[in-house]
Amino acid sequence: MKKTFRKFIYFVLIFSLAIPVSTVFDAITSSEVYAQKKERKKPPKARRTQTLSKKVGTDFIKAQEALADEKSDESLRILDRLLSTQELSDFEKATIYRLKGYVYAEKEDYPKSMDFLQQSLSYNALEPQAQLDLQFGIAQLYLAIDQWDRGLKELLDWFDNAEALGNPPGPSAHALLAQIYLYFASETPKDSPEEKQFYRKAEPHAEIAVLQAAEPRENWYQIYLSVLLFDDRYEESVPLLEAMVYRFPDKKTYYRQLAALYAELKREEDSFAIQQIMYSKDMLEKHSELLRLAQLYLYYEVPYKAAIILEKELNAERIEDEEKNWEQLANAWLSAREWKKAIPPLTKAAEMSEDGSLFLRLGQTYMQEEDWKNAEKNIRYAIKKGDLENPGRAWLLLGITRNKKGIKFENSALFAFKRSTGYEDMEADARRWVKVIETKQARREADRLAAEAAEAELLDDTIYFN
């Protein structure tokens, strides 16, 4: 079970740590980057609002429009021309370099983008909030180009600056920091103190991301869950996975994980309920999954439902066309006391079998239906095919079916019963049947002889004339 959960942790590390460059700057203005603003005791000194000069502003707007029209080279030419102007304020330089960094990011030249964004930040000339947003974008860009160490340092600095500005980091930022710590955990030797340390660092940030967000993102749940599963904290993981199943009802992975957790915690009925839901959503596709569900229905004494599933999935070929599976379907119908429905799958299983045991069971099923002809045929074939666990019982049942077919089959029934007496475990029962038939036959013979004597007496004239 632990191996299963470790696989899930690996899945999270692979799919949740990737940070698409295309989303780096989108997140800067997200409301999730910052928590709800708290009242500040000592707000930082506000800078005087700055603007671009008229000439710079006109060209800057043209550069923005060119970028929006996907004319990045034209945008860069305009910005370079602006930078060649000698009379630029630090605010104007910072603003131009910032846009230049965005243009290079659009061109996927990330090293140059980073250089210009850092240059913009170095002027410390933008509004405090703009500086903070730019720093967050730089941190994300480091991560996007796999410079995780620098990304972590930049993000931790950003956390301090955001707190100082009175804008404490929100769920999105905490989720990002948790992602970084999990990345470093994945880079350390398994089960090492360093790995554990990074998971410990990730936990509070993952928890904040999930618990404080109005609608946590899917990978935030994954990160928090992987932290809990790392320490085998299954009880704490259950409510989280229950929330994930509710939030993402079409994700099979979460249902499977929840069912596994319930089973690990000995909550078998809850695990069974989850698997029923998965089947209703067509999430169970593998042979093993479908067979397991049917077996659970049998375990919980709902054989009819087990039979319905087995029959449907065998016919759909999602459960393998094997003797044991057809036999299990027959067993389910038999447990549900649906004798007729058990006959077709039991016939298929018997035909696949290498011995006669299933033909014997098929004969017994026909006996339940009082179809003595088919019962005799299949029991006889079972004996012929051989390798029976209890051949004496097969001969006994063959005798019973023949006896049920009527007087003219009594001798063949008697033959079968006498064969059965040759097996120690069946001898007593078989002798009783032999005695029953021989007694009936003797009585009929006595009756026949008495009738013949009476008829002869009636024909004897001397009785009346002597």
N, C-alpha and C positions, 0 to 999 in steps of 0.2 A: 504493500500500500504506500509506504514512504517513497518508493521508487516512482510511483505514479505521480505523487505530488511534486517530487523533484523535477520530473519532466515538465510539469506545468510551470515551475519557477523558470526553467530554461526557456520555455515558450515566451514567457513575459519578457525576459531579458532580450531575446532576439527581436520581438515585434514591438515592444513598447519603448525601447531606448533609441530607436531611429528617430532623428529629428529632421524633418524635411526642411530644406533651405527655403522653399517657397513660403513657409509659414513663419519664418523668423520675424519679419517685420510686421506681420499681421497681428502678432500677439502683443506688440508694444502697447497698443491702445485698448487691449482687452480689459474689461472690468474685473476679470479674475486675477489679473496680475497684482492688483492691490486689494487689500481688505478694506472694509468700510472705514472711512477716515475717523480717527479718534481725535478727541480734543487735545491740542498740543499745549504743553505748559510753556515752552519757550520756542515759538516758531522761528525759523531762520529768517534772517533779514532779507526782505524781498528786493530783487533787483528792479531797477527802473525799467519799465517796459521799453523794449527796443524794437525798431522796425528797420526794414531795408530802405535805402534811399530810393528816390523815384526811378532813377536810371537803372540801378541794380535790380530793383523790384520788377521793372518791366521785362528785362532780359531773363530774370530768374523764372518768371511765370512762363516765358517761352520755353525755357529748358524743361520745366515741369510738363508742359503740354507735349513737347517732343517725346519725353519719356512715356507719357500716357498713350501716345500714338505708336509706341514701340519703335521710335527712332532714337535709339540710345546713342549712336555716334553723333547725331546732330545735337542732342542734349549735352554731350560731353564737350563739343566744340564751343557751345554757348557758355558753359561753365568755365572752361579754360580761358576764354576771352575775358570773362568777368574777373577771374583771378589775376589776369595780367594788369588789371587796373591797379594803380598804386594807392589810391585813396579809398581803401576798404577798412571798415571797422572790424574789430575782433568778432562781433556778432555776425557781420556779413560773411566773413571768412568761414566761421563755424557753420553757418547755414548752407553756404555753397559746398563746403567739403562734405557735409552730411548728405546732401542730394547726390553729390558725385559718388559717394560710397554706395548709395542705393542703386545708382545706375550700373555700377560695376557688379553689384549683386545680381541685378537683372541679367547682366551679360554672363553670369556664372563665373566671373573672375573674382573669386572670394578673397585671395590674398590682397589684391588691390583694394577691394571693398573694405577689408578690415583696416588697411593703412589709412584710408581717407576718413573712415568713421572715427578711428582713434585720434586722427589729427583734429577733427571737428571737436571731439570731446576735450582735447588738451587745451583749447582756448578758454574753457570754463565760462563761455559767454552766453550760452543759451539760457532760457528760463530754467529754474531748478527742476521743474517737472519734465521739461524736454531733455535736460541733461540725464535725468534718471531713466527716462524711456530709452534714450540712445544707449546708455550703458547696458540696459537689459537686452537690447537688440544685439549689442556686441557680444555679450555673454552667450547668447543663443547661437550667434554665427560661429564662434569658436567651437561650440559643440557640433554644429552642422559640418564643420570641416575636420572633425575628429581631433581637435586640440582640447581634450577633456581637462587637462590640468589647468590650462589658462582659462577655460570656460568656468571651471569651479571657482577659481580665484576671483574672476570678474563677478560671478554671481554672488559670492559671499560678500564682496565689497558692495555690490548693489543692495543686498539685504540690509547692511549697516546704513547705507545712505538713505534707503527708503524709510527705515525707522527714524532716522534723524530728521527727515523731512516731514515726519508725521503721517506718512503713507505706508503703514505696515504691509508687508507682502501678503498677497491673497492666495487663494487655493492654487491658481495656475503656477505661480512662482514656487510654492512649496512642492508641487508635483514635479516640477522641473528639477529642483534640488534633489528630491528623492530619486529621480531617474539617474542623476549623475552618480549618486552614492551606489546605486545598484550596478551601474556600469563598472565602477571601480571594484565592487565585490566580485563581479564576473571575471575580472582580470587577475584576481588573487588565487592562490592554490585552494582547492576545495577543502572545506572543514578546517581551514586555518584560522588563527585568531584575527588576522586581518580581514578575512571575509566576514566573520561575525561582527567585527567592529563597524564595517561599512553598512551592514544590515541594521545595526543599532542606530547609526546616524540617520539612515533613511526613514526609520519607522515614524518618528514624530511628524515629519514633513508629509509622509504619505497619509497619515491619519488626519492631519489638518486639511489636506487637499480633498479627502472624501467627506469628512464630517462638516466642513464649513461651506462647501460649495452648494449652491441651490440645486444644481444638476451636475454632479461630478461626471467627468468624461470617463469613457470606458477604460482607457489605459491607466487612469488613476486608481480605479478599483483593482485592476490587475496588479499594479505595483504594491498596493497595500496588502492584497491577498498573498502575494509572493513573500512579503516580509513575515506575515503570520505563519505561513506554511513552512518557512525556513526553520522555524523553531518548533514545528509540529504543534502549533497552538490551534488545534482543530475546533475546540469549543468556540473560540473567538472568531474563527473563520466562517462558521456556519451562518450567523446573521448577515455577514458581509456577502457571502455567496447567495443567500436568499434574496438580498437586495439586488444583486447582479442579475439573477434569474428574472426578477420582476422588471428591472429596467431594460434588460436586453433579452426579451422572451424568445428570440429566434436563434440564440447562440447555443448550439449543442454542447460546446465545451463546458459551459457553466453548469448545465443540468448534470452532465456526467460527473463533474467534480463534486457537486452537491450530493449526488447519490453515493459517491465513494466516501465522502465525509460521514454521511449518515451511517453507512455500513461500518466504518472504522469506529464510530462511537456507539455501536451496537443498537442503532436506531433502524433496525431492519425494515420495519413497516413503512417508515418515512422514505427510506431508500427505494422500496418497492413502489411507493406512490409516485416518486419522481420518475421512475422508469415507465410507469403507466402513462404519465403525461408526455414523456418523450415519444412513446409509441403513437399516442394520439396526434402528435405533431409531425409524425413521419421522420423522427430523428434517429430511430434505430434502424440501421441498414445492414449491419454486418450479421453474418450467420450466427456468430457467438452471442451477440447482443439479443437477437430475437429468440434464440434458444434459451438463453438465460431468463428472459422475461416469462416465457411459457413455463419453465421449470419453477419459477417463483409462484405463478398461479397454482401450479400443482401443490407446491409446498404449503400455500395458504388455503388449500382445499377448495379451489375454484376450478375444477377440472374442465368444466364446459368452456370457460373463457380460454383456458390453455389450448383446448382442442381447436377452437375457432382460429386462434393465432397460428398454430402449427399448420392447420389445413390451408389457410390463406397463403402463408409464406412458403410452404412446400410447393404449392401450385404455382406461385410466382417465382420459384427457384431462388428465393433469397435465403432459404434454409436448404442445405445440401440434400440432394436426392440420394440418401443413404438408408440402409436397412434400419439402423438404430433410430433414425428420426421418424420413419414411417411407423416403427413399432411404438415410439413414444406417443405419436398421434393416436394410434389405436388404444394405447393404455389410457390416454386422457378421455377418449370416448367411453371406454369401459368403466372408468371411475365415475363418469357422469351417468352411467347406466344407459347409455345410448348404444345398445348392442348392434343394431343395424348399421349405424354410422361407423362403427369400429371395423366392420368387415372389409371395406375396400382398402384402407391403409394396412390392415393386418395381412390381407392377401398380397399386397405389394411387398411388404416386409418378408413374408414367407417365401415369395418367389426369389428374393435376393439372398436368402439365408442358405448357408452351406449344410445345415442339418434339418431335421424334421420337427424341431421344437415349436416353431411358429405355426406350422401346419396343424400341430396338435392343438395349439391355442385357438386357431381358427375353427377347428372342429368343435371345440368346447363353446365357442361363441355361437355357432350355428345351433348347438344344443340349447342355448338360452332362448333362441328363437323357435325352438321345437321344429327346426328344419332338419329332420333326421337323415334325409337323403344326402344333403351336402355335408352334414356332420360326419356321416360314415365315410364319405369319399375323402374328406380331408384328413381324418384320423388314419384311414388306411394308407394314405400317401405319406403321412408322417412316419408311420411304422416302416414303410418301404424305404424312405429316405434315410432313416436311421439316425444314429448318434443322439438318441434321446436320453435324457437324464434318468427317466423312470419308464422304461419300456413296458413294464408290467402294468402300470396305470393306463398306458395307451391301449393295451389289449383289453383291459377292463372296460374302458370307455367305448371301445369298438363293439364289445359285446352288448353294452347298454343300448347303443344306437340301433344295432340290428334287432335287438329284442323289441325296441319301440316300434320298429317297422312292421311288426305283425308276426302271426304264427308261422308263416312260410319261411321266415328268416331265423326261426328259433334254433335250428341246427347249426347255422353259421354263427349265431350268437353263442351257442354252447361251445363251439370250437374256440372262439375268441376267449371266453371265460376260462376254458381249460388251459389255454396258452398262458393266461394271466396267473394261473395257480403255480406256474413254474418259477415265479418270482416271490421270494420270501416275504417282502413287504406287502404284497398284494394277495397272497395266498388265501388268507382268511376271508376277505371280501369276495374274492373270485369263487371260492367254494360255496359261499352262501348263494351266489347267483346260480351256480351250477345246480345246487340243490333245488332252488326255486323252479328253474326250468325243467329239471328232471321230474320234480314232483308234479308240475303241471302236465308234463307229457305222460307220466304214469297214470294220472287221474283221467286224462282224456282217453288213454288206452283202455283203462278199466271201464270207463263209460261206454266206449265203443264195443267192448266185448259183452257187456251187459245188454246193450241194445241189440246186438246180433243174437244173443241167446233168447231174448224176449221175442224177437222176430221169428226165430226158428221154432219157438214153442207155439206161436200162433199158427204156424204152417203145419204143425204136427197133428194130423187128424185123429191119431190114436188116443189123444187126450180126451176127445169127446165121445169116443165109441167104446171105450173099455171101462 
